[in-house]
Amino acid sequence: MSEFNYGQLPKTIAKCKVKTLTAAELLAINTTPIEVVPAPGAGKMLVPQFAYWIYQGKGKTPYSTGGEMWLVFGDNEGLTPDGSPQGQAEADLSGQMSDIYNDAYKAFNIANNNLLAGKLGYGNKIVATDVLGDGETVTIGATVYRFKTAIAQAFDVLIGADQEESIDNLIAAINLDAGSGTLYHAGTTLHPSVRAHGTGGTGLVEEKTAGVGAIATTTTAANAAWDKATLFPGCENLPIKVTSNEDWVGGDGTAKVVVHYIEIDVA
């Protein structure tokens, strides 16, 4: 594996990492992601700029099948700006494997992918797909928000005309935004650990300060669900790995993955 530093700004280091993948690694890459860039350490985050894949198959047996090659944070665990588990940058090789006999080049599609936009800190996302029911709850840590057609007690949230209004009202209650006494009960207090934002029936919650960690997020709503059962971490101190969405079968060629990235000091 090779690494080159080609520039530096305050709290930012631009680097390039080259990783050679063996045939054995390619055959197992669907289930065993390969680390390309190590985790940078606490208080640091990796931000990929562009990357490419070089297949080295000249004189080798071609792989009979193989899918998209993906770059991911960690084991696909980072958090993106929309509150979802992070997506992946991809080099789509689907349907091409039987045709690869010589060296082939393919760029990873990073520019239009969430891999460029990892978040720091812990967070989670709740999505409502229809109207919330009277008495259904959303719980964040020890705080229970109850959806009601008529608000009657602290932490009651008014059910809106649709899921979008209901989630907007929940966000207002979490942050103590405008609407106290109308959109949520006036006795509601500011959530001690998270802040919220969102639109279109989607609510994003994230820790206010470092150290909140994986607090529980649950709901009894039939038409709403959290992405995960707890707040989950962002992309601080996560490595960049390469994986695939399908098994590679039958070949013995090798490959190189080249990742240009920035290491940011976020402490």
N, C-alpha and C positions, 0 to 999 in steps of 0.2 A: 504494500500500500504506500502511495506517495502523497505528500502534502506540500503545497507551496503557499507562502504568504505573498500577496501582490498588492497590498495597500493597507493603510491603517488610518483611522480617524479616532478622535476621542471616544473611548468606550465602545469602539467598533473595530473589528479586524476582519478584512476580506481574505478568504482562503479558497483553495481548490484541493479537493481530495480525489485520488484515483484508487479504485478498488478492483482487483482482478477476481473474477468468479470462476471457480473450477467447474468441470462437468458435474462432479458429485454435488456441489452446492446448487447448481442449476436444477438438477433432478429433484432436489428436496426443497426448492425455494418457496414453493406454495405453502408449505407447513413450517419451514424454518427460515424466517427472514434473515438476511445477512447485513451486519452493521457496516456502513460505509463511512460515516463520520461519528466518532465517539461522542458521548454526552459531554458537554463543555464544562460542567461543574455548576455548583449552586450559584445562583445569581446571574447566570448566563443563558442565552437562548440562541439557537441556530436559525438563520433565515436563508433558505435556499434562493439563489438568484437564477441560475439555469443549470441544466444537467443534460447529459447525453449518455447513450448506451452504444457500445461498439461490440458487435458479435464477431467472434473470431472462429470461423468455421471452415477455413480453407483446408482441404485435405481431411476433413473430419466427417463423421457420420451425422447427417442433419437430424434434428429433433422432429419427430412425427407430429407432435402437438405441442402447443405452448400458447399462453395467453398474453395478457397485458402485464408489462413490468411496471411495478409501482414503487415510488419513493414514499416513505411514511415516516412520521415521527414515532420513535419508539416502536411499540407493537401496535401501531394504529390507535394510540390512546390519547393523543393531544386534543385540545379543545379549540375549535375555530370561532371566528367572530359571531357566527350565527348561533353559537351555543351547542352545536352538535359535536360529536366526536369527529376528529379531523378527517378530511378527505385525503386523496392521494394524487401526486403527480404521476402521470402514466406515459409509457411508451407502448403503443398498441401494436403488438406483433401477431394478433389473432389472424389465423389463416395464412400466415406467411412462413411457418416453420418448415414445411416440406420443400419450399423453394430456396431456402438459405443453404448454399453450398460454399460460398465465398464470404469474405468479410462484409459485414453490413453495418450501417450506422443508423441510429434512430434517436431523435431528440425527445426528451421527456417533456410533456406538455405541462409546464409549471405556470406559465403566465395566466392561464384561466382556471387555476385550481387553488383550492383552499390551503394547500401546503405552504403557500407564500404568506399566509395570514394566521399564524398560530397566536393564541392568546396566552397571557400570563395568569397565574392564580387559578383558584378553583371556581367552578361554575357548573350550571346545568340548565336544561331547557325543558319547559313544559309546553305542550301543544294541545289545544282544544280543537276538536273537529266538528262540534255541534254545541247546541245550547247546554249550559250547565244546569244541573237539577237542584231543587230546593233542599238544603241541608247537606249537600256534598261538600267535602273539605279538601283543602290543600295544606300540607304540613311541611314546613321548612325548619329543620332542627326541632326545637321545642315549641315553636309557634304554629298554632292551628288557625287557618283562615276558613271561615264557613260561608258558603254562598247561600244567600237568602233572597226571597222575593221582597221581603220587608226586613231591613236591618234592625236588630233588637239588642245586641250586646257587642262588647268589644271584640274586634277581629271579624265581625260580620262584613261580608262583601256583597254588594248589590248585584243580583243577576241581571245582566244586560239583555237587550233585545236579541243578541246573537253571541256567539263565542268570542268574537273580537271585543265587544264591549265588556264582557265578563272578565277577560284576561286584562284588559286595560284597567278595570276597576281593581283587580288584584294587584297589579303593579303599583297603582296609586296607594293602596293600603300598605304595601311593603315599604314604600318610600316616604309615606305621609305626604304625598303630593296633594294638589288641589282636589277637593271633593269630600273632605272630612264632614261627616254628618249627613251626606247625601249618597255618595258612591261607596262609602265604607263608614262604619260606626265611629262616632267621635271619640269613643274611649280607646280606640286602637292606638298602640304605641309603635314607634319606629322599630323595625326589625333590627336586632342587635348585631347581626353578623353579615347580612347580605344587602345588596341593592338590586334593583330590577329595572328592566326596560324591555321593549319589544313592540310588535305590531302584528295585525292580521291574525289574532288568535294564538300567537306565540309569545311566551314570556321567557325572558332570559334572566337568570339570577346569577350573581357572582359575588365572591367574597369582597368585603369592603377593605380589609387589611389582611396581609399575609398571616397565615397561621390558623385560619378558620378550619381548613381541611375538609375532610369527607363527611360533613354532617348529612343526616338522612333527609331525603326528599320523597314524600309519598302523597298519594291522592286517593280519595274514594270515588272520584268522578268517573262516570261510565264513558264520557266522551272526551276525556283528557288523559294525557300520560306524560310522565317524565322520560327523558332519554335514558337516564340511569337512576339507580336507587339512592345515590348519594351525589353530593357535589364531587366533581372529579377534576384532576389537575390539568392545567394548561401545558404549554410546551417548554417551560423553563427546564433546563438540564435534561432534555431528552435527546437521544442520539437520532441520526438519520439512518434508516435502513432501506434495503431494497427487497421487494417480495414480488409475488405474482398472484394473479387471481385464478390461475389454473395450474395443474401439474405439467411439468415438462417431461416428455417421454422419449426414450430411445436413442438420443444423440450423445455425442461426446465433445462437442465444441465448447469453447470457453468464451468469456466476455469480460469487458471492462466497463465499469460505471464511473463516470466523471461528474462530480458535483462541485459547482462553484457556489459559495455561500458566504454569508456574513455572520460573524460571531458577535453578539451584542451583550454588553454588560448592562443588566437590568436591575442590579442591586441598588 
